[in-house]
């Protein structure tokens, strides 16, 4: 770290220092300076949006060339060790070991990928590093190879670790079965279970140990079920006085303390009243909708991950919340059909929290064409990416050719939240009204 602070060249740095600089490039800055860097990046994004809107003939220029006022970045309550989920790869380490568990440095395009242990990452809690270390110890003892390239064989792949403030730890191990038969697969699962329940891995004190046979880079539960080898099927988290059940593949904000601050602000920006209906798009396990349920008349959640919807329904029942309904399916399939028949006179406020790929065009079109939606909150971890396309689709003039007939929205307020200290990323909440 000292070398990095002194501005040494990349070749002077250790592999650990290269990893730290790649994943958490702002770590050397005092935290207030990190927030200022992020503020400037969000300001440029809003300037870009203003320019793009001007090109569409919309008078969007506000003071500073922004499309709307930008609030200061809301700091994270926790700066170090805040991550509740970490994904570790298995690949060749700097020493040539093909069974190194860590994070990538380099790129596939440059063919210089190296897997470096994450021991010095400040954004990860010690528990995640401990489980990764134990997994590396297990696979180093295994006669089976790691799966670096699918077509070259090998078996041991990713490790995902999830933890909660309740003290729960879930480990999910991804394994490529290649040509192994069921008996051989069962043997590997039994060895994993023994290692983490009776062997050196017992120090991890796992609440849940899952195993997934995956022949693709990423598999959903429907494509390849998560198999519980040990412990409880779920872990639990507490947020804003509510208890949430989390399945292996369910989305949950990576910074729990930061999520509480974010959701409280979303509740205020919604300006919901007792007769408001909240539409929670990409709702995950229902965290946003359930945290706001008591200030609205009804919550309607939509989410593509079936297990997350099961969690959301359980969470509503466990917390005694009866005014929420959750629907499983792709938003582009569920939402247009639902909104096209919406005739309720109650105010309808929409909150969307999509993945980095943004909202499907049919979802944006359904929102635009539903006259009952006058207020929309878009939460994005990458507003300069595909979300920018969504912003323009929401705000552009009506276009019958694209079936965008509804009145356009306008951005009126932007608030960044630092959910990822030491990195260049933050979560932007953009409020649109019409």
Secondary structure, 3 states (H helix, E strand, C coil): CHHHHCCCCHHHCCHHHHHHHHHCCCCCCCHHHHHHHHHHHHHHHHHHHHHHHHHCCCCCCCHHHCCCEEEEEECCCCCCCCECEEEEEEECCCCCCCCEEEEEECCCCCCCCEEECCCCCCCCCHHHHHHHHHHHHHHHHCCCCECCCHHHCCCEEEEEEEECCCCCEEEEEEECCCCCCHHHHHHHHHHHHHHHHCCHHHHHCCCEEEEEECCCCCCCCCCCCCEEEEECCCEEEEECCEEEEECCCCCCCCEHHHHHHHHHHHHHHHCCCCCCEEEEECCCCCHHHHHHHHHCCEEEEEECCHHHHHHHHHHHHHCCCCCEEEEECCHHHHHHHHHHCCCCCCCEEEEECCCCCCCCHHHHHHHHCCCCEEEEEEEECCCCCHHHHHHHHHHCCCEHHHCECCCCCEEEEEEEECCCCCCCCCEEEEEEEC
